C-alpha cells in the first residue's frame, strides 16, 4: 500500500511503526458554525482511509480533536476567536455554541456514513496538557514570553517550512488576507502557544497558567491531544490541504522540539472542494451544508459518492449540475444492483480475482475513482449474481455507499410501482366496462362493477369530465 506523503512529496510505502496499532490523528472541526460540504470532503476521504486500513487487517486507533477555544480568524494569531465570534452571532455562551455545533457536525457525519473516531477530545478538556508541553518548550529554549503571550521561536529550528519551500518574502505580514503584524514576535513565522488576558479582554474561556490567566493557541491543541492519546510517535496525520500551513507546519515544529525526534511519518492532505467561483467558504455565496442538499432532494450518500468519484489529491469543483450527474450515476448503479439474484453460492476464486482490482486501486494512494471502476467491473463480469453481491458488500465496507441497502429499497419501490401500475390498469378497465354498461342502459351491471371496486378499496367519482377514482 502506497500513500502520498505531503512531507516527502512522493508516494511512499505505508509501513506502520507498530503493526499492532496504526496511530492516526485527524484535525477536527472548529465548532462555531455548521460544517460546509467542503470541510466534509476531507472527513469523507479520511474515513475511507481509516476503513481501508482496517479492511486490509490493521488495527487502527484514530483520534480527533474538537476545537472549542483558541482558533482565531487569522492565521497570524490575530483577529477574534472563532468560538467567541459564533457566540456573539447567536447570543449564546461559547460552550452552548460548542455543544450545538459539535452535535451538528456528528449528525452530518452519521448522514454521510463517516465513522466517529475512537477518541474525540475537546481542546477545553486538555488545559493541563497544554501548559505542561509549553513549560517543556520554554525549558528547552524553544519558546519565549513577550507582551504577556508565549511564542514558539521558529529561528531555533534547522528547517521550519517542511511542506513547501516557501520564499521568506511570501510570508511577510500582510501577504495573506487578514494578517496583521505582531510586534511581540522575534521572527515573522513565530506563533502563539498561550494567550493571556492582555491580548483579549473579552475572551469568555480563560484558565490560570504560570504566565497569567489566558487560553491556548490553536496549534498547540492538536499536538498535545495527539500525544495524550497516541504517544510520541504518530503514523498518519490527516487534514485539509489548507491546514498544511501554518497549522500542520506549527504542529511539527512544536511537537518535534518537545519530544526531540521525528513525530509523524505520513501527512495525508485532502485538496479543496471549490465552487465554480473559487474556494468554498462560510462567508461568501450559498452556505452549502448537508442539510441544504437534503432540502433540495439529494441523499447525503450521493454527495459521498460524488466525492469518491474523484481522487482526494485533486481539487473537486462542486456545482448542482455535477451533483445531479453523480445522483443519476448512483441511482443507475443501485438499479443494476437491485436486479441481481440473491440466490446461489459465492465463487471463491472469482471473488478473489475481482477483489484484487479493488485492492490494487486502493493500494495506489486510496484511488477511490478506480475503486468505483472496479465496482463496475464486478457488475460487467461473468461472475454469478451471488458473487457479485458478495463483492459489492465487501467493497462497501470501505466505500460506505449503502449500495445493497438502497438496492433493496429500490427493488421494493419498483415492486410497489409495478403493483400500482397493475391496479391502475385493472381499475381503468373496470371503469371502461362500467361506462359501456351505462351506455347500454345496463345499470345493474354498472352498479355491480362499482360495488366490486368498492370492495377492493376503490371509490369511483363521476364528474362532467368523466369518471375518476381514488383509494379509500
N, C-alpha and C positions, 0 to 999 in steps of 0.2 A: 504494500500500500504506500503510495506516494502522496504527499501533501505539499502544496506550495507554502513556503516559509517566507513571510514578509521580511525577515531579517537577512536571510541569505539571498533572497530574491531568486530562488531556484526551487524546483520540485525535489524534495528530499524524501528518502525512505523513512516512513514513520516507525521508529523503534522506541517503545516506552521505556522510561527509566526503570520502572518495576512492572513487569507484565502482569503481576497480580492485581494491580490497580492503576489504571490510567487516570492521572490527575488533570482535570480540565476546569478552567475558570472562564466565566462569561461576565463581561461588563453588563450589569443590569440597568434598568431604566432609572432616570431621574423622575420621580413620581409627582410632578407638579401639573401634569396635564395628561390627556389621553395619548397613547402611543399612536403615531400615524403609521400607515402601512409601509412606509419606507423604513422606519425603525424595525417593524416586524419582519421585514425581509431578512434582516440579519439573524433574528431569533429562529426563523424557519430553517435557515441554512445551518445554523449551529445545532439545531435539533436533529437535522439529518445526519450531521457528522457524529453526534453522540450515539444516535441509534445505529449507525453503521459500525461504529467501533464495538458496540455490544453485539451486533449481528455476527461479526466475524470472531467473536469469542472473548473480547477484552472486558473485564470488569471495569466500570467507569465510576469515578466519584466526581460529580460536577457541582461546582459552587457558583452561585450568582449573588452579587450584592444588590441592594436596593439603595439608591442614593436619595436620602431624605434630608440631607443637610450638606452644605459646602460647595455645591456646584453653581458657580457664578455664571452670569450671562456673557462673560468674555473669557476667551482663552488666556488672557493675560492677568488673571486673578483680579479683575476689576468688574464693576457693574454690580447688579443686585443678585442676591442668592435666588436661584430659580424657584426654590420652595417658598420663600417669602413673597416672591412675585405672584405665585399661584394663590397664596393665602389672601393677599390684598385683592386680587382679581375677584375672588369668590366670597370675600368677607368671612373667612373661616380661620381656624388656627392652623398652623403648619402641620401638626400631627393629624388633624382631621383631613387635610388635603392629602397627606401621605397615605393614610388608610384608604381613602376613597379611590385614589388613582392606582395604588398597588392592587387593590381588588379588581379594578377595571382592567389592568394590564393582564392579570392572570385569567380573567374571564375571556379576554381576547385570545390568549394562549390556548385555552381549552377549545375555543371555537376552531382554531387553526391546527389542532392536534399537536401542539407543542408540549412536550413533556416538561413538567416542572422539575428543575434541578434538585439534586439530592439535598443540597443545603442552600437556603435563601437567607441572607443575613442583611438586615438594615444597618446603614452606617451608624445610626444613633445607638446601636447596641454594642459598639466596639470602641468607645472613647478611651478606655484604659489601654487597649492595644495600640491605638494611635499615639498616645502620649509616650508609651514605652519605646516604640520604634523611633519617634522623633528625638527622645532623650539619647538613644543609642547613636543616632546620626550626628547629634551635637558632639557627643563624646569622641566620635571617630573623626571629627573635623570636617564633616560634610554639610553641616547646617550652621546657620548663624542667626542672631536676633538683630532686628533693625526696625525702628519705628513701631515697636510693640508686636511685630509679627516674627515668625520663624520661617526662614527661607532655606531652600536647598541650594548649595553652592555648586553650580554646574562646572565651574572652572577647575574643580578638583578631579574631574573625570578625564581619562585619556581619550574617550570618544563619547559624545553625547547624542548626536544625531544618527541613530542606529538604523532607521528605516530608509532614509534617503540622504543623499549628500547635499543637504541644504547649503546654499550660499549665505554667509552671515548677513549680508545686506538685505536678503529676502525676509529676514526675521526681525528687522528693525521695528521699533514701536511705531504703530500707525499703519503698517502694511496691511494687516488684516482688519476688517471692519470691526469697529467697537473696541479696538485695543488702545489703551491709554498708557502713558509712561508711568512707571512706579519708581520714584527716586530713592526708595529704600533698597532697591536691588543693587548688588555689586556688579552683576552681569545681566545683560538683557534676557538671557534664557533662564535665569533663576526663577524658582516658583515657590509659592507659599505652602508650607506644611501645616501651619497653625495661624489662624487669625485671632487677634484679640479685640476687645470692645473698642479699642482706639480706632479701629477701621470702620466698623459698622455698629453704630449705637442702637439701631432699630432691629438688630438680629434677634429673633424670638428664641432660638435654641442656643444656649451657652453653657459651658461647663468650666469648672475650676481646672487649672493646669499650673505647672511650675512657672509659666510665663504670663499668667494673668487669666482672667475669665475670657473665654472665647470659644472657638469651634474649629474643626479640622478643615484643611483644604480638600478639594475633591480628589486629587491624585493619590494622596496617602491612603485613602479608604480602601481602594482595590488591593493595593499591596498587602495591607495588614489583614484584610478579610481572607485573602488567598492564603497567606502564611498561617493564619489561625487554624484554618480547616484542612489545608493541603501540605503544610510544611514548607521547607526552604527550597524544594525542587518541584518545578511545575512542568508537566508535559506539553499542554496546549493552552494558550490564552486566546480567547475569541473576542471579536467585536467588529463594529462597522469601521470602514476604512477612514472615516472622519475622526476616529479616536486614535489613529496611529500617531499623529502629532497634534497637540502636545501630550495627550493623556497617557498613551502607552509608552511613549518615549520617557516620560517622567516616572512612570511606574518602574521601568527597567532601571533608571538611574538610581532611584532611592532604594529599591529592593536589593540590587547587587551591591550598593555601597553598604547596606546594613548587614547582609549575610556574608559578604566577602567572596562570592563566587557567582558563576552563571546561574541565573534564576529560572528562566523558562526556555525550553528547547524549540517550540513551534509557536509562531504567531499566525493566526487564521483570521484574515480580514475579508469581510464581505463588502463588495462595492455598492455604490449608491443605487437607489431606485430614483430615477428622475422623472419629471413630467416633461411634456413637450416644450415647456418654457424654462426648464432648468431643474436644479436640485430641489427636492421636495422639502418643505419645512412647515412648521405650525403657524408661521406668521404671514404667509402670502398664499393667495389663491384659495381654492376649496380645501378645507381641512379634511384630508382623506383618512378615514378610520374604518375599521372592520364593520362597525355599526352602520356607517353610511353606506357601505357596499351592500350590507344586508337589506337596508331600506330600499335600495334600488333593485332588489331581487336576485342578488348574487349569493350563492352559498360561500361561506368562508373557505371551504376546501377548494373552491375554484380559484381563489386568489393564491392559495398554497400551490396548486397545480401550475398556475401562471408563473410563479417564481421558479419552480423546478424545471420549467422548460428552458431556462437559461442557466449558464454556468455562473456560480457565485462570484467569480472574479471578473465578470463583465457587467458594466453598467446596464441597467434594465430601464427601458422607457415605459412608463405607465400612461395609458390612455384608455378610455372606455371602449374604444374600438379594439385595442389589443386584448383587453379583458374579455370582451364579447367573443373574440376568436378563440381564446382559451376555454371559455364556457362551452361553446359549440363543440370544440375538440373533446373536452372532458365528457360531455353528455353522449357523444358518439362512442367514445371509448367504453363508457359504462353500459351503453346499449348493446355493444358487441359482447361484453362480458355476461350480460343478462341472458344471452342466448345459449350460453354454454350449458351442456348437460351436467347435472350434479352427480349422476351415477357413474360407476366404473372405478377402475383401480389406477393408482398412480404408477406410471412407468418410471422406475428409479433411474435408469440410465439416461432417459430423455430429460428427466428433471435436472440431473447433474449437468448435462450438456448445455441446456438453455440457461441454467442458473449462472454458468460461467460467464455468459455475455453480460449479465448484470454486475457480477463482482469485478469483472475487468473494467467496466465503466466507472464503478465507484472507487476502485483502487487507483484510478487515474485522477487523483485530486478531486474526488467527490463530484464526478461529472454526471449530474442528475439528468441533463438533457439526453445523454447517451443511455442512461439507465432507463429512461422512459422509452427510448427507441428499442431497448431490449425487451420491454414490456410488449410493444407491438410485434416484435419478432416472435415472441411466445404465441401471440394470437394468430400470426400468419403461419406458424409451424405446422408440421404434420403430427404433432403430439395429440393424444386423445384429450377430451374435454376435462377429465378428472385431473390430468397432469397440468393442463393449462390453469385450472382453478387453483391448484396447489401452489404453482409458481407465482401466481398473482398474489395470493395470500402471503407467500414468503417475501416477495419484494416489498409488499405494503407494510411489513414490519419496520421498514426504513422510510419509505416514501410517505406513509400515513395519509393516503388519499381516499380512504373509505371505499375502495373500489368494489369489493364484494358486497358490502353493506348497501351501498347505493344501487348496485345492480339488482339486489333483492327488491329494493323499493321500486326501482324502475319496472321490474317484472310484474310486481303487484299492480302498479299503476296501469301497465299495459293490459293486464287481465281485466282490471276494472273498466278500462276504456272499451275493451272488446265486449264485455258484458253489457255496458251501456249502449254500444252500437247495436248489439243483438236485440236488446229490449226496444230500442227506438224503431228498429225495423219491424218487430212484431206489432208494436202499438200502431205504427203508421199504416201497416197492412190492415189491422182491425178497423181503424178509422175509415179507410177507403171502402171496406166491405159494408160498414155501417151506413156510410153515405150512399152507397149503391142501394142498400135495402130501403132507406128512406125515400130514395128516388122512385123506387118501385112500390112505394106505399106499404112496404112490409115492416110496419112499426114494431111488431112483436120481435122480429129478428134484430132490428136496430136496438131495441131495449135489452135484448139478451146479450148482445155484444158489449153494450155499455156496462151492464151488471157484471159480466165476466171480467172486464178490465178493472172494475172497482174492486173485485175480489183479489186482483193482482196488485192492488195498491195504486191504481192509476185512475185519476179523475179526469173526465172529459169536460172541456169548456167550449160551448158553442157560441161563436161570435158571428157578426155580419161578414167578417173576412174569412170565416171557415172555422174548423174545429181544431183546438189546441189541447194539450194535455199536460198534467203535472203529477208528480208522485205525492201520495198522501203523507 
